[in-house]
């Protein structure tokens, strides 16, 4: 008999739908949803009221540097995430932890217990389209479009890195390029985490 998972970790880059999926599952199960963004914020989406330093980050740096800084940020908060995981497990209740800083290569070093770990990813074109839709790209000025393009490139590179690392560490991958697949995934995970058998 399969052990019922005690928690869920949702991995993946920005805009693959982690937060939406996590909140849907948390609401259905009555589990708290925690985001790694609450532990340490890296320059995120460069639109809608973004501070000047965030905009300059995207406009001035090369794509390689932007991606490198993101990886450094994740490494800097790695121990914070590990401490948070330990605290959540000690509480003994179910929880959903999601975030782009939950890198697949970190999971083997974390005592995650019976948590279910899933890595979401999307096809590059679908990911870029989702970012453009969310940022109202067509309505932005040229300066903002450059920043959004840089953010999209960063996200596509991260998406590829997550797929490679998840494959290497035997973490299940779920392609959520199609919004319907994301809805089906949430329903399947709710059923699995609630201990109901999958048909």
ABEGO torsion letter per residue (X at the ends): XBBBBABBBBBEBBGAGAAAAAAAAAAAAGBBBBBAAAAEBBBBBBBGGBBAAAAAAAAABBAAAAAAAAAAAAAAAAAAAAAAAAAAAAAGBBBBBBEAABBAAAAAABBAEABBBBBBBBBAAAAAAAAAAAAGAAABBAAAAAAAAAAAAAAAAAAAAAAAAAAAAGBBBBBAABAAAAAAAAAAAAAAAAGBBBX
